[in-house]
Amino acid sequence: MRRRGAEKKFDEGLKKAYDLHSDIAKQLITICTALLGTAIAAAKIQGIDIDIDHFFIAAAVLLLLSILLGILHLGALASAAIEHTNLNKAWNVRGTAIAQQLSFWGALICAAINVF
């Protein structure tokens, strides 16, 4: 059995770091969902042939990938919080955060190329 004093406790800075990571991931998931829904609705209204527009498809796939990576990132944050892992040492937390943000920016670049 563990003693009460033996349990690891979060310091305030680490708790704020987890909250910040979580908020950023949730915001990117929300933005990607809104952009994906808006883009598909606008394409349907304007009658754009989605099947032949490669940059539109790439942007949609990258937005969907960013959503999925955000969900994985939240899971990695939860497991790191349970284990009281420092975020600088948790490669799965940092890796999913970087991958989510890169796919989001890649989607925005594809969408900008598609518009112009």
C-alpha positions in Angstrom: 0.0 0.0 0.0 1.1 3.5 -0.7 1.4 6.2 1.9 -0.5 9.4 1.4 2.7 11.4 1.1 4.2 9.0 -1.5 1.7 10.0 -4.2 3.0 12.3 -6.9 1.3 15.6 -7.1 1.0 18.0 -10.0 2.6 21.3 -9.5 0.7 24.3 -10.7 3.0 24.9 -13.8 2.5 21.3 -15.0 -1.2 21.5 -14.6 -1.3 24.7 -16.6 0.8 23.0 -19.3 -1.7 20.1 -19.6 -4.6 22.5 -19.7 -3.0 24.6 -22.4 -2.2 21.5 -24.5 -5.7 20.3 -24.1 -7.3 23.6 -25.0 -5.2 24.0 -28.1 -6.1 20.5 -29.3 -9.8 21.0 -28.7 -9.7 24.4 -30.5 -8.0 22.9 -33.5 -10.5 20.0 -33.6 -13.4 22.6 -33.5 -11.8 24.7 -36.2 -11.1 21.8 -38.5 -14.6 20.4 -38.1 -16.1 23.8 -38.9 -13.8 24.3 -41.9 -14.5 20.8 -43.3 -18.3 21.2 -43.0 -18.2 24.7 -44.5 -16.0 23.6 -47.4 -18.1 20.6 -48.3 -21.3 22.6 -48.0 -19.9 25.4 -50.2 -18.7 23.0 -52.8 -22.1 21.3 -53.0 -23.9 24.7 -53.2 -21.6 26.0 -55.9 -21.7 22.7 -57.8 -17.9 22.2 -57.7 -16.8 18.8 -59.0 -15.1 17.6 -55.9 -13.8 14.4 -57.6 -11.4 16.2 -59.9 -10.2 19.0 -57.5 -7.1 17.5 -56.0 -6.3 20.3 -53.7 -9.8 20.3 -52.3 -9.5 16.6 -51.6 -6.1 17.0 -50.0 -7.4 19.8 -47.8 -10.4 17.8 -46.7 -8.2 14.7 -45.9 -5.7 16.8 -44.0 -8.5 18.5 -42.0 -9.9 15.0 -41.1 -6.4 13.8 -40.2 -6.0 16.8 -38.0 -9.2 16.0 -36.2 -8.1 12.4 -35.6 -4.7 13.4 -34.5 -6.3 15.9 -32.0 -8.3 13.0 -30.5 -5.1 11.0 -30.2 -3.4 13.9 -28.7 -6.1 14.3 -26.0 -5.7 10.6 -25.3 -2.0 10.9 -25.0 -2.5 13.8 -22.6 -4.8 11.8 -20.5 -2.4 8.9 -20.2 0.5 11.2 -19.5 -1.6 12.9 -16.8 -2.5 9.6 -15.2 1.2 8.6 -15.1 2.3 12.1 -14.0 4.6 12.3 -16.9 6.4 15.5 -17.7 5.3 16.8 -21.1 8.9 17.4 -22.3 9.6 13.6 -21.8 6.3 12.3 -23.3 7.1 11.7 -27.0 3.6 10.6 -27.8 2.2 13.9 -26.5 4.6 16.1 -28.4 4.4 13.9 -31.5 0.7 14.0 -31.8 0.6 17.8 -31.1 3.1 18.5 -33.8 1.4 16.1 -36.3 -2.0 17.7 -35.6 -0.7 21.2 -36.2 1.2 20.3 -39.3 -1.8 18.6 -40.9 -3.9 21.7 -40.0 -1.5 24.1 -41.6 -1.1 21.7 -44.6 -4.9 21.8 -45.1 -4.9 25.6 -45.0 -2.1 25.7 -47.6 -4.0 23.3 -49.9 -7.2 25.3 -49.4 -5.4 28.5 -50.3 -3.9 26.9 -53.4 -7.4 25.7 -54.3 -8.9 29.2 -54.0 -6.3 30.9 -56.1 
